[in-house]
Each structure stands twice: as structure tokens, then as C-alpha cells.
Amino acid sequence: MIDKLPFTAYDFFGYIASGFVLIACLFGSLGLWSVATEEPSLIIGFAWAVGSYVVGQLVAGVSGFVLQRWAVCRGLGRSEDLLFGEVRAGWLRHIFPGYFSPLPRNTQTRILQISAERAGIKTAGRDLFLHCHSVVKRDAAVYGRLGVFLNSYGFCRNICMATLVGGSFLLARDLIQKGGGHVEGSMITIACALLVVSVGMFYRYLKFYRQYTYEVFISYPEA
């Protein structure tokens, strides 16, 4: 019965968790924290779960565009390019050294030689990655590992966005209160902690995002 449920572990960790964090921060920024922390009834608990899931879906969409497409793919560079040594981000590689670490030169050469024979692809890039991915996902063991990395980087990306937005809301509330002569110290601490978590989760996101692509490429020659 359980295995027929339309939800996976990622639905909880990837969507509900990030949605819950953001909703809680919104309550805090609006001064409704006492309402949010009251002992909930069954109906209120269900509403929290549904609301967190819906908001988490929105967070995933925004984080996919802002963090993955804009900040990473356009800013730092796609992992499938960086693994073959194509670096264009300049000084940023010193801030994210692990993300910019390439594959060994011999491994790069072997992958390109095999892809040239199989599909006529002789250069690194998106086409090479898509070809390698289509081949390696036929292996059940590799496909399982890819699923773990995919869920991990999706979770880290969503939490990064939720804590970034939530912490910013709380910090903005603090600045408004300062203008009125009132400051709530606990909210300042929470806001700063959330922003620190956001930075940490961004690094974790880059780690798992790179590892996903790395797994595709190193599994390809043996597929």
C-alpha cells in the first residue's frame, strides 16, 4: 500500500521542508510568530503540510531559474564544461575551487574518443553530456546513484533559496523596526543564521550538482 503512494522522500525533503522554512519566516517577518507556534489542530497541521508543499514547489521553480540557470549555468559555468577544463568565471574559481576541479586529462581524452566512435561527438559540451547520460542511465546501479545526487542537489538548492528569501524578509523587518526605534534581537540572530545556512547550502548544492555530472562521465566509458 505504501509503495503505491504518489509521493517520494524528495517530496518531503525537497518541497515540504523548504516550503515550511519560507512560510515560517514569512510569519515571523509579519509579527505572527506566536500564531505559527501555537499547538496546531489536525486540520491546521494538514493545512501547514499542504501549504508547505505548494510553497515548496514554487521555491523549487524559482531556485531552478535563479540559482541553477542564472547563477550557476550563466555565472559560474555548466558542470559538464568545467569538468573538461573550460573555465570562464575567472576569480570565482578561487571561491568555489571544488566546483571548478576538472576530470583527469586521460579520462577526458578517453570519454571524447569513445563518444566520437559511438555518436560522432568530438568536443565537450551539452551534446556530450546528453549523449553520455542517455547511455549510462540504462545501468540500474548508475541510475540509482544519479537519483541520489539529483535529489541531494535539488534539496540543497531549494533550502538555499528558502533560507535566503526567508532570512532577507526577517532582516528587512529588522531594518524597518530600527527606523521606528525598536529592535528584536532574536529575529536578527535568526535572520543572520538563515543567511549563513543559505551560503552553506549553496556550496553543498554545487558539490552534488557537480557530482551528478561527474558520475555520468566516469560511468560512460564502462557503460
PEVENJO-V965402 format. One record per backbone hydrogen bond with DSSP energy under -1.0 kcal/mol. CO is the residue of the C=O (numbers start at 1). NH is the residue of the N-H. E is the energy in kcal/mol with one decimal. If there is no record, write none. Layout:
# PEVENJO-V965402
<<CO/NH/E> <CO/NH/E>>
This chain:
# PEVENJO-V965402
<<1/4/-1.1> <2/5/-1.8> <9/13/-2.6> <10/14/-2.9> <11/16/-2.1> <12/17/-2.2> <15/19/-2.6> <16/20/-2.7> <17/21/-2.1> <18/22/-2.0> <19/23/-2.5> <20/24/-2.6> <21/25/-1.9> <22/26/-2.2> <23/27/-2.4> <24/28/-2.2> <25/29/-2.7> <26/30/-1.5> <27/32/-3.2> <28/31/-1.2> <32/36/-1.9> <33/37/-1.7> <41/45/-2.7> <42/46/-2.1> <43/47/-2.4> <44/48/-2.4> <45/49/-2.1> <46/50/-2.8> <47/51/-2.9> <48/52/-2.7> <49/53/-2.1> <50/54/-2.4> <51/55/-2.7> <52/56/-2.5> <53/57/-1.9> <54/58/-1.7> <55/59/-2.7> <56/60/-2.3> <57/61/-1.8> <58/62/-2.5> <59/63/-3.1> <60/64/-2.2> <61/65/-1.5> <62/66/-3.2> <63/67/-1.5> <63/68/-1.7> <64/69/-1.8> <65/70/-1.7> <66/71/-2.5> <67/72/-2.0> <68/73/-3.0> <71/76/-1.4> <72/77/-3.9> <78/82/-2.2> <79/83/-2.2> <81/84/-1.1> <81/86/-2.1> <82/85/-1.9> <83/103/-2.9> <85/87/-1.3> <89/92/-1.6> <90/93/-1.7> <91/94/-1.6> <92/96/-1.9> <96/100/-1.1> <104/108/-2.2> <105/109/-2.3> <106/110/-2.3> <107/111/-2.4> <108/112/-2.2> <109/113/-2.4> <110/114/-2.3> <111/115/-2.5> <112/116/-2.0> <113/117/-1.6> <114/118/-2.5> <115/119/-2.7> <115/121/-1.4> <125/129/-2.1> <126/130/-2.7> <127/131/-2.1> <128/132/-2.7> <129/133/-2.8> <130/134/-2.1> <131/135/-1.3> <132/136/-2.7> <133/137/-1.9> <135/138/-1.2> <136/139/-1.7> <139/143/-2.8> <140/144/-2.0> <141/145/-1.9> <142/146/-2.6> <143/147/-1.8> <144/148/-1.6> <145/149/-2.2> <146/150/-2.7> <147/151/-2.4> <148/152/-2.2> <149/153/-2.7> <150/154/-2.0> <151/155/-2.4> <152/156/-2.4> <153/157/-2.2> <154/158/-2.2> <155/159/-2.6> <156/160/-2.2> <157/161/-2.0> <158/162/-2.6> <159/163/-2.7> <160/164/-1.8> <161/165/-2.6> <162/166/-2.8> <163/167/-2.5> <164/168/-1.7> <165/169/-2.2> <166/170/-2.2> <167/171/-2.3> <168/172/-2.5> <169/173/-2.2> <170/174/-1.9> <171/175/-2.2> <172/176/-2.1> <173/177/-2.3> <174/178/-2.1> <175/179/-1.6> <177/182/-2.9> <178/181/-1.4> <184/188/-1.4> <185/189/-2.1> <186/190/-2.3> <187/191/-2.7> <188/192/-2.5> <189/193/-2.4> <190/194/-2.5> <191/195/-2.0> <192/196/-2.1> <193/197/-2.4> <194/198/-2.3> <195/199/-1.8> <196/200/-2.3> <197/201/-2.8> <198/202/-1.6> <199/203/-1.7> <200/204/-1.9> <201/205/-2.5> <202/206/-2.2> <203/207/-1.9> <204/208/-2.3> <205/209/-2.6> <206/210/-2.4> <207/211/-2.3> <208/212/-1.9> <209/213/-1.5> <210/214/-2.9> <211/215/-2.4> <212/216/-1.6> <213/217/-2.1> <214/218/-2.6> <215/219/-1.4> <216/220/-1.0> <220/223/-1.4>>
